[in-house]
Amino acid sequence: MRGVNAMVHGVLAACAAAILAAPAAAAPDIRMSTTTSTEASGLLPFLLPAFEVKCGCKVRVIAVGTGKALEIGRNGDVDVVLVHARPAEDRFLAEGLGVNRRDVMYNDFIIVGPEGDPAGVKGTQDVLEAMKKLAASGAPFISRGDSSGTDQMEKSYWQAAGVTPRGSWYVSAGLGMGEVLTMAAEKRAYTLTDRATYGAYRARIGLAILVEGDPRMFNPYGIIAVNPQRHPGVNFQGAMDLISWITSPDGQRRIADYKVNGEQLFYPNAR
């Protein structure tokens, strides 16, 4: 009998040791849709690994325009969205599609174009005046045309300037910011871009910053959890963990630390 008891105790001890030695189950992945600027600028590849170590999870990023990023959230296909189009974000919240929006960071929009500046907008700090000059000059302008935050802002500038952009000079590309900057460089054209993506592409495209500094070109980013009451299958806890971290002192410091060629591209502003 003692032998049997000893055997049982040995088996139980071995099982307990195996359980203790087994690696902890990985936390569920977090799915995030975001604007192309956060990915193309290199910010997310710089930022997210530190969070993934902390959470023991992976953040699966879908980088598209803001309009598409919010649509993916609307369908419940991601857990959290990180975008930059405040009116569209507010609609997303008002419709009950998202909860717990938090400010994360900001930069600004700029108009870039060929060094020769055939439209004569260089040094203009009034973005609406610059849009009028661009339209009057007939110089080529490449629009993202993809309902992104940048595209929505560009359209608001044309409208406020009283201009309806049409004609062969105006190209609606339906592409992400990096592709549009490359296209503008090839065609020696103008475009509106966020400063971060331009900073990441500047060395390879040769376009100059021609219009900047208008307060209307302020570009804030917000993060929003998809509402679990609308989509019970989302990883709401993971979304909230990411929101808490990216707006924490650690996450905010890392955003400020991200630079390309010594230039800071995003400025943290979580409250």
MOBELSUL-V55432 format. One line per field, one symbol per residue. burial: 1 if it has 9 or more other C-alpha atoms within 8 Angstrom, else 0. A space follows every 10 residues. Layout:
burial: ???
This chain:
burial: 0000000000 0000000000 0000000011 1111111111 1110001100 1100001010 0111111111 0111011111 1111110010 0110011110 1111111111 1111001010 1001111111 1111100011 1111111111 1111001110 1010000011 1010111101 1111100111 1111111111 1100101011 1101001111 1111111100 1001110111 0110111101 1111110111 0001111111 0
